[in-house]
Amino acid sequence: MTMISTKTEALRDKTGRFTGQGAFDCDGPVLQTRFTPLGQADAQLREALEEAAAILALSGEERPGVATVVCRASPGAGKSRLARLLLAEKAGRGEDCRVSFHLPTLALAEEAAAEALDLGLKAQAIRGRSAPHPDGAGTMCAKADLVERASRLGIAVRDSFCRRVEEDGEEKRCPHFDRCAYLAQFRAGATHNFLANSYLSLPDPVEKCDLRIVDETFWQQFLSIGNVPVVAFTAPRTFFPVKTAGDHADLLDAAQQVAAALIAGNSPLGLPFSHADFAAFAALEWQGKAPGASLAPDQSGVLQDKLLRRAEAHHRQVSGFAAIWQVLADAKEAGLDATERLRLVTDGDKHLIRVLRRKPLRHQQPMLVLDADADPEILSALECDIRGSHDVTLRPNAIVTQLHDRRMTNGSLLSQPGLRETWRQIIAREVLTDRLDRNGGVLVGATRKVVRAFFEDAGHRFDGMSEEEVSAYMLETKLHGAHWLWFGGRALGSNKYKDCSSVIVIGREELPVCALEDQARALWGDTPGEPLDLLAPDAAGNIRMPEAVVPYEMTDGSAKAVLVPCHPDRRIRRLQLQSRELATRQLIERLRLARSSYPKRVLIGCNIPIPGIPVDALVSWQDLSPNRLDAAIADGLLAQGGIRLSPTGLAEAAPAIFSSVEAARTYLKRKTTVSEAGTAVSSWNEAAARVACIRIKRAVRYARWETAVLLTNGKSPEKAAESLWGPLDHCNWADCGGEKVGVSARGAKSSG
C-alpha cells in the first residue's frame, strides 16, 4: 500500500496528469479475491467447523489465553446455521456438550434458539434482566435497574440481589425470588443457551458451559476508554480512612506531579517513582471503595438504592484514579519511557486524563468465532489463543456500481440539504426501477445521524422520543419507498432484508483519527518493542491522515485504483478496516448476496474500495445524479403513476423538484422535453414495458398538447391517462425512446 502525503505530494497517472479523487489506471497485479465456488461452500464449511470442534476438544493443555478457532465465512454463507446443525448431530450421537451461543442481539438469539429447537436441541434464548418480559408486563427482573448499576460496579449480583446463604446457614432471598422470570429461565434444563454478545464481558448467567460459539464481532466491548478530570485527580480524597493520612499526602503530591507532566507534554514515567510506588498508589485508591457486602437480597429496593448511590459515588472516582496509577505501574514494569495508555485531552478550559485499557476476557471456555470480519491480531490482543483459522469466501451474486470521485463524508451529508436531496432523487429512481422489475424492495444504508437527517428532511419529528424509540421508528418506517438501516450492530447477522433486490449505501462510517488511535492504544498500547505509529498534529493542531493508493477489484479484470485516507500504522489500519470498509460490506450483505438466485443491484455511494465486493462499473457523481426532468418523472410515477411534462404538470406532480409553475416553465425553455424523457423511459422499459410516453390534449378549456409519462399497468395508454387526468380530446404516441404506442383523436386506436 503506497502512502501519499496529503500536503506535499499528489498522485499523477502515467501521462503526468493529476488524478484527483477519482479512479485511475494503476500498475501492478490486478486484485482478485479467491472465491469459493458456491457448490463447494457447504462441504468446506462443514469441514472447517468439524476441524474446529476437534481442535477445541483437545484444548485442555496449559497455554495462556482462551483457546480459539476462527471461521471467516462470508455473510450469508450459512456458517451459523451449519454450526447449529452440527451441534444437533453431536447431541443425536449422545455426546454431551453444554454450549453458550452468543449473537449480536436478543432478537437474533431468539431466532437462533427457535431454529435449534426445531433441530431437536434442548435450547433456549436467555433474556437479560433488563429485557422486557415476553408478555410485555415489565422487565425480566423486578429490580433490573438496581442490578444493572451494581453489575457496573463489579458487585456479585446473585449473592447481593437474588439469594445468599450466610455462614450460619441463614438464607436470604429477594422478595421476588420464587416468581422471578429471569431466574426461571435457568430451571428449564437447556443444554444450548443463546445469549447476546454483551454477556461476553459480563458475569456468566449460565452455570455450566463447555464451549462458546460467538457469532459476529465482539471485540469493541472489551475496550475501556474513560476520562478523569485533572482537578478531581489532584484533589484530596475525602473518602480515605484517617489512618492513611501520611500515604494520602504522598499520593496527592504524586498526582500533582503526574498531572503537571501531562499538561507540559512530558512523560509521567520520567518522574522519580518506581513500579512499586505506582502500584502502591493504585492499591491505596482502592481502599476508598465502598464495600459491596452491605447489600443483601432481602433488603428493600429503597435501601439497596441508597447503598448503591454511596458505592457509585466512590467507585466513579476510585476506579478512574486507580486505573491511572496501574497504567503507570505496568508501563514502568515493562521498562518503557512513555505510556501510550494515558493522554491529556481538553474540554473547553478543563483538562482531562484519558485512560485507555482493555478489559480481560471473563470466560475461559474454548471459543469458536464465526465472523466474516474476524481479525486474528485483534483477537490475540484480547488474549484469545488462536489455534486455527478457516476462510470460506463466496462471490456476491450482484451487479455492483460504485461512485469513484466522491467520498460522501458524514460532515458533508449532514451539512448540505441539497446533497441529501440529490440522494433522495437517486433513491426514488432505484425504488421505481425495483417496482418495475422484481419489486423485492430497496434497502438504504448510511450512518445513523445521516439516516435521521433524511427522516427529518421528510418532515418526521422525534421530539420527546428516546434514542431507542427513534431507532425503532426509523427501522420500521419506510421512507421514500425504501427500508433504512445504519452501520454497526444493527447491520450484523440480520436476515430481515434478504428478500430486497437492491441496496444503496450512502457514504461510510469514518471514525476520527483520535478515536481510531484511542482504540489502538486500548488494545496494543505500551507493548514493549512495538510502539504505535501515531499521527502528529500539524502547526494548526489538526491531524490529517495520509492517503494511500487502494485498488478496486473490477469484475472485468481491469486495474483501477483510488486515493483513500489510510492510517500508516498496520494495527490501526486493521481497526479502520473494521469500522469503515467491513462495516459497509456487512450492510451490503444484509441482502444475502452469495446465495441469491438472481443478481441483485448494489450501489456504493462512496469511492472507498470494499474488500470482497467486485465492482462492475465505476460512475462519477455527475453521471449518477439524475437531471431534474428524470427526477421529476420518477417522483410523479411513484406518487401517482404518471406525470405531465408541462409547467403545470411538473409543479403539481413533482413539487420537490419544481417548486412552482414558473420554475418548471423556465427549465423547459432550455430543454427538449421529449428527448430527455426518453432516456428514463428506455431504462425503465428494459425491466418491464409498463412505462408509456405519450402526447395528450385534455378535454378542458384552453388545453394544449402535453407530453406525459405514465405507468400503464395493463391498461391502454389512453385509459391510463384518463384515469389520472380525466377525459382526453386527443392522445398520440410520442417517440420517447420506448415502444411507440398510442391512440388517435377521441380514442380511435392507431398503429405506432
N, C-alpha and C positions, 0 to 999 in steps of 0.2 A: 504494500500500500504506500504510494508516494505521497508524502505530506507536502503541502504547499502553504507557505505563509500567507496570511490574509493581508499583510501590509506591504511586503517587499517583493513578492513575486506574483505573476499571473500566468496561467497556463495558456500556451499557444498550440494551435494544431500544426500539421506538417507544413502548411503554407506560410506559417508565421502569424496567422491572424489570431487575435484574442478570442477565446472560445466563450467567455462569459459564463452564465449559469446554465445554458442549455447543454444537451448531449453532444458529444463529438466522437469522431472515429479515434480509436486508440490502438496502440501497438500491443504486442504480447499475446499470450494464449487466450482463446475465447472461453469465457466462463460457461461451464456445463456441469450441472448437478447430475450425479449418478442416481437416477431414479430407479426404484424397484418396480418391475412390471406388476401391474395390479393383480394379475393372475397368480403371482408368486407371493403376494403380500401376506395372506393368511398363514401360509406354511412357514414363512420366515418369522412372522410374529410369534407363532406357536413355538418354534424352535428357540427363539430368543427368550421367551418367558419361561419355558421349561428349563433352559440352561440357567436362567437367573434363579429359579427356585432351587435348583441343585446347588448352586454356589452358596446361596444364603442358608441352606440347610446345613452346610458344613462350616458355618462362620463362627463356631464356638471357640476357636483358638484365640489366645490372648493377643490382641492387636489394638493399638489406640484408635479411637473413633468408632463410629457406628457403621457396621458392615452394610454396604450399599451397592446395589446394582441399578444401572440406569438403562432405561429403554426409551430412546429418542425416536418415536414413530410420529409421522405426520399427523396433524389434527384430522380427525375423521377416519384414520386408518383402522380403528376398531380395537385398539390396544386394551382399553378399559373393559370392553365387552368380553374380549377373549380372556383377560385375566380372571374375570368372574366365572367364565365357563370352565377354566382350568381348576379353579377352586372347587367348583361343583363336582368335577370329575374326581378330584382328590378326596372330597368328602364321600363320594359314592364308593370309593375303594376302602373306606373305613379308616383313612388316615386323619387322625385328629390334628387340627390346626386352628388356633384362635387368631383371627385376623381383624385388624383395625384398618379400614379402608377410608382414606382421607380425600375429600374432594373440595373444590373451591367454595361451594355454598351449601347451605342446608337443603335447598331445593334439589340440587344435583345429588346430594346424599340420599334423599328420599326416593328419587327416581332410580338410582342405582340399587338401593335396598329392595325396591319392588321387583326389579329385574332378577336380583339374586334369589328372592323368594320363589319366583317362577322357575328358577333353575333347581330348586329343592334345597337351598341352603337355609340354615337357621339364621336369618338375617333380620336386622332392624336398623333404622336410622336413629341416631342419638340426637335428640333435640336439646339444645343448650338451656341453661337455667333461665336465660332471658328470652328464649324463643316463645312465641305465642302458643298457648295450648291448642291442640288440634281442633277442639270445639269452639275456639275463639274466646273462651272465658279466662282472660288474664294470661299470665306467663306460667311456664312450667314450674318454676319455683316461686313460692309466695313471697320470698324475701330476695328476689333476683337482684334488685338494686344494691342492697346491702352486701350480698355475696360478691357481686362484681367489684365493688370497692375494696373489699377485703382481699380478693384474689390479686388485685393490682399491687397490694402491699406485701404479697407473699405469705399471707396468713393461711394456715391449713383450713380449708373451707369445711370439709366434712366434720372435723373434730370441733370446730368453732360454731357451726351453724346447724348441722344435721343430727349427729349422735356421737356421744363420747362416754366412755366408761372410765371413771376415776380409779385411782389406785386402790381405794377402799371398796371397789366393786359397785359404787353408785352409778347408775346410768342416767345420763342427761340427754333429753330428746327435744327436738324442735316441736312446738305445738302442732305443726302441720305434717309431722313425720309420716304418720300412718296413711295419709291421703295425698302425699306429695306425688304429683305427676312425673316430676323429674326422676325421683328415686325409683318409681315403679318400673321405669324402662329397664333397669338392671336386674329385675326379678323375672324377666321374660325368658331367660336361658339362651339367649342368642350367642352363637359362636362367631358370627361375622357381623361386626358393627361398622356402620357407615357414619362418618363424622365430618364436620367441616375442617378444612386445613388449619384453622385457627387453633385447634386443640393441640397442634404440634408444639406450640410454645406455652401451653397451659398444663396444669396438673392433669394427669390422665384420668378420665372418668371411668374407664374400663379397667377392672382389677387385673385381669389376665389377658396377655397378648403375646403371641409367638412371632408375629410378622406384621409389619406395617407396609401398606401399599399406598403410595402418595400419588394422586392424580393431579397433574398440573403444577405450576411453580409455587414455591412456598418460602423462598429464602428471604424475601423482603421483611417478613415479620420478625426475623431474628436480628435486625439492625436496631440498635439503641442509640438514638440521636436526641440529645436534650441540651437545654441552655440553663446555665446557672448565673444569676446576676452577680456581678463582681461586688456590688455593695452588700449583698447578703453573705457572700463567701467570706468577706473580711470583717463582718460584724460579729459581736460577741454571741456565743451560743447560750441562749437563756435556758435551755433545757438540759445543760450539763449538770451532773451531780457536783455538790460543793467540794467534795474531796478531790476533784480533778482540777482545782484552781490553777496549780502550777503548770500542769500539762496543757490546760486551756490557754494560758498566756503564751506558751511556746507555739501552740497551733496557730493562734491568731497572728503572731509575728511571722510565721512561715507563710500563712495565707496572704499577708500583705506583700511579702517578697515575691510570691508566685504571681499575684495579680500585677504588680509593678513590672515584672519581667515581660509578661504577655503584652501589656499596654505599650511597653517600649519596643516591642518586636523582637525580644530576646527569648532564648530557651530557658524555661524554669529548671531544666536539668543542669544548667551551669551554676545553680545555687549550691551553697555548702551543706547539702543534705544527702544522706545515704539512702540506699534502698530500704534499710531498716527504719530510718526516720519517716519516710513517706508511708510505709506500711503501718507504722505505729499511729500516725495521724489518721489513717483510714479506720483503723480499729477504734480509735478514740471517738471519731464521729459516730460510729455505730452504737456507742454506749448511750447516745441520746435517743435511740429508737424506743418508742413506747412499746411495752410488751404486748404480744397478741394473746397471751394466755388468759387475760381478763375477760375475753369473750367466751360465752358458753351457749350451747344450743337452746337451753331452756329460758334464756333471757328474753325480755320483750323487745320488739323492734325499736322502741323508743330508746331503751338503754343501749342496745347494740349500735344504734346510730350515733349516740353521744360518745361511746367509746371509740368508734371508728373515726369520728371527726378529730378527736385528740390524736389518734395514731396517724392520721393523714397529715395533720399539721406538722408533726415531727418528721414523718417519712419523706415528705417532699424536699425538705432541706437536708436531712441526714443522707439519703441515697445519692443526691447530687454532689454534696460535699465529699462524701467517701469515694465516689467514682473518680473525682479529680485526683485525689491522693493515690488511689490504686493505679490509675493510668501512669502517674509519675513513678510509682514504685516499680511497676512492670518494666517501664522503659529504662529505668536506672539499672535494674537487674539484668536487662538484655545488653547493657553496655552502650546504649545509644546516647548521642549528644543532644538530640532534639526529639520531640514526640510529635507524631502526626495525628494523634487522637485528641489533642486539645487545640483549639484555635479561638482567637478573640473575634467576636462579631459585635456590631453596634446596632442599636435600635433607637434612632433619634440621638439623644445625648446620653444614652445608657450603654455601658459596657457589659457584655455577656460572655461567659466562657462556654463555648460549645464543646460538649463531651461526646465522643464518638466511639462506641464499642459494639460488640456483637454479643448476643445472648447465647448461652450454651444450649446445646440440644438436650432437652429434658429426658428424652426417652431413648433407651439404648437397644431396643429390639432391632433385629435386621430389617432393612428397609429396601423396598423396590420402588423406584421413582419412575413413573410413567409421565414423561413430559417431553414434548417435541422440542422445547427450548432449553432443556437441561444443560447446564454448563458444569463440567466436572471440576473446573478450577474454583468456581463459586461454591459448589457443594463441599469441596475439600476445605475451604476456608471455614465452613460451619462444622468441621470435624467429622464429615462423612468420609468413611474409608471406602473408596470406590474399588470394588472387587471385579467389576465387569461393566461393559458398556456396549449397547447394540443400537444400530441405526436402521430404520426402515423408512425411506423417503419416497413418497408417492407423487407422481406428476399431477398437478391440478388440472382437471378437465374444464378448462376455461379459456375464453378469449380475453386477453388482458391488454388494456390500453393504459398507458401511463403518461401523465404530464411530465415533461422533461425540462421546462425552463422556468418553473416557479416552485418555491418550497412551501408556500402557503403556511407561513408561521402563525402560531397561535395569536400573537400580537396583532398581525395584520387582519386576521379573520375577525377578531373581536372589535377592532377599532374602525373597520371600514364596512358600514352597512351596504354600500354599493357592491363590494366584493361578495358579500353573502347573497345579495340579490342575484348576481350572476350565477352563483352556485344553485340558487333556487330554480333558476331557469334550466340549468343543466339537469337537475333532479326531475323537473317536470317533463323534460324531453325523454329522460330514461324511463320514467313511470309510464308515459304514453307508449313508448316502444314496447315495454313489457306487456302492457294490456293488449296491444295489438298482436302480440306473439303468444307467449306461454301463459301470461297472466299469473306467474308464480309469486310475484311480489318483489319489491326493491328494498334493500337494506342500505341505510346511510350511516356511516360512522365518522366520528371526529372526537376531539376532546370533550369532556362533559361540559366545560364552560362554553365551548362553541355550539354544542347542541342546544344548550339553554338559550343562547343568543338567537338561534333560529326560531325557537318556540316563542320567544318574546317578540321577535320581529313580526310574527304572525298574530300577535295580539293576546297570547296566553299570559296570564298573570299568576304569580306564585306568592303573593303577599300572604303572610300568616301561615305558610306551609313550612314544615321542617324539610331539611335537605333530603331525608329519606322519602318523604312524601313527594317531593319534586321529582326525584329519580323514578319512583314508581309510576308517576303520572306520565313522564316522558317515555318510559319504556312501553307503556300500554296504549299510548295515543299515537295514531298515525298522523303525520304532518306532511303536507304536500303529496299525499298519496303513498308515502313510504314509511317503513319502520325505521326507528332510530336507536343507535347504540353508541357506546363510547369505549375508548381504550381502557384496558385494565381488567380487574377481576370480573366485571360484568361480561366480558367477551371471552371468558375461559370456560371451555367444556360444554357450553350450552348448545342444544340441538334445536332450539326454538325457531331458528331461521333457515333450517336445512332445505326447506322447500322453495325458498326465494330463488329467483332465476337471475338476479343481478345485485351487485353490491358496488357502492360508491364510497370511497374513503377520502375525506376532505382533510388535507394537512396531515399532521402526525403528532405524536406525543414527543415533546423535546424537553427534557429536564434541563434546568440551568446548569452551567458548568459547576457552580459551587455545590449544588445538590448531588450531582454525579460524584464529585470528588469527596463529598461527605460520606456517601455510601461506600466508596472505596476505602476511605480512612477507617470506617467502622469494620469493614471486612478484613483488610490487609494492613492497616496502619501499624507502624512500629515493627514490621517484620525485619529481623536482623539481616543485613546484607542485601535487602530488596526494597529500598525506599521507593515510594510512589513518585512518578514524574508529574508533579502538579504544575498547572499553568500559572504563570506570574501575571499580575495586573500590569497594564501599560501606565504611562505617565499620568493619564487621566483617571486611573483607578479601575478601568474596565478590563474584563478578562475576555479575550476573543479566542475562540477555538480555531486552530488551523484547519485548512481544507485538504482533503485527500482525493486522489483520483480513484473512484469506485466504479467498477464495470457493471453494466446491466447484463443480465442473461437474456439474450434475444432468441426467440424461437427459430428465426431464420439463420442463426449462426453468425450473424454479423458482430463485429467488435465495437461496441458503443460504451461510452463511459460518461461520467459527470463528476463535477466537483462537489464534495459533500463535507460538511464540518464533522471531523472525527477527532476524538481525543488521542493524543500521541502515546499515552501510557496503555500498553496492551491490556492490562487488567481493567482499567477504567473504560476502555473501548468495549470490553465484554459487557459491562453494565449498561453502557449506552446502547449497544445492540439489543439487549433485553428490553429496555424501556421504549425504544424507538422502532427499529426495523421489525423485531419479532412481535411486538405488540400490534403493529399493523398487520402482520401475517395472521396472527390469531383472529383478528376481527374479520379479515377476508375469509378465513376458513370457517366462519360460522355457517357458510353455505355448503360445507362438507363437499368440497370440490372434487376430491380424489375419486369418490365413489358415485359421482353424479352420472346419470345415464345420458346426459347431453351437455354440450359445452355451455357453461354459464358465462355471464358478462361481468367483467371486473374493470372498474375504472379507479386507478390510483391517482388521486389528486395531490401529488407531491412528487418531486423529482428524485427522491432518495431511493435507490435500488433496494428491493426486498428479497432476501435470500429465499430460494425455493419457489419463487413466483416468476417463471419465464414470461417475458413481455412480447406480445405480438406486434404492437405499434406504439411508437413514441409520438406524442402530439404536443404542439405548442399551446399556450394559454389562448392565444388569439384564435387558433383553429378550433379549440374546444368550446370557446364561448359562443353561444347562439347569437345570431343577429336579431334585431328587435322584432322583425316580422316572424321569424321562426319561433321565437319565444312566445309571441302573441298567439300564433296558431296553436302551439302546444297548450297554452293556458285555456284558449277557447274550446279546444277539443276535449280537454279534461273536465272543464267546468260544466259545459252544456252540450257538448257533442258537435259543435260547429262554430264557425266564426265568419263574418262578412268582412272582407278586406277593404272596406271603405272607411273613411274617417269616423263615422258614427259607429259602425260595426266594431272597429278595433277598440274604440274607447269604451264601448259597452261590455265587450266580452273579455278584454284584457286590460283592466284599469291599472294593474301593477306595471304594465309596460308603457301604456299610453294613458297618461293621467287626464287628458282632455281631448275633445274632438279636434281642437286646433293643433295640439301636439301631434296627433295622428296625421292631420292634413299636411303639416309641414314636412313630416317624414316622407309621406307618399309622393310629394312633389319631387323628391330627389331619387326615388326608387322606382324600379319596374316591378310592380306587384306580382303579376302572374309568373314571370320567370323566377323570381326569388322564392315564391311559394313552391315552385316545382321541386327544388332540392329536398325540402322537408317531406313533401308528399311522396316522392320517389323512394326515400329511405324507409318511410313507414310502410309503403306498399310492398317492399321486399319481404316484410314479415307477414302481412295479411292484406289482401286487396280490399280493405274496408274503408279507405280514405278516398273521397272524391273531391276533385277540384272543378267547380262549375261556374257558369255565368248566370246570374239570376236578375230578374226585374220583378220586384214585389208589386202586388196589386194594391198599392196605396198611392194617394195623390202625390204628384211630383216625384215619383220613384225614378231612380236612374239605374242603369246596369251596374251590378256589383259582382266582383269575383268572390266566391265563397268556398271555404274548405270545410268539409263535414264528414262525420262518420256515417256510413250508410247502414250498417248493422242489418244487412239483409234486405233493406228496402231499396227502391229505385232512388237515385239522387234527388229527383223532383219531390217524391213523397217525404224523404228525409228532410229536405229543405223546408217543405211546407209545415212539417211537424214542429220545426224550430221557429220559423218566421212568418207563418201564415200563408194565405193564398198567393200564388205567383202569376204574373201576367206572362212571363217568358222564362225559360230555363234552357240553356245550351251548354254543351261541354266546353271546357277550356283546356288547352294544352298546358297542363301543369307538371308535366314530366311523368304522370301516372297514366293509367289506361284512359283512353278517350271515351267517356261515357256521358250521355246527356239526353235531353228531350227538347223538342221544339216548342213553339209558342202554344200556350194553354194546354200543355200536357201531351201533345201528339208525339209519340216516340220517334226518335230519329237515329240513324246509324252514326257512329263516330267516324 
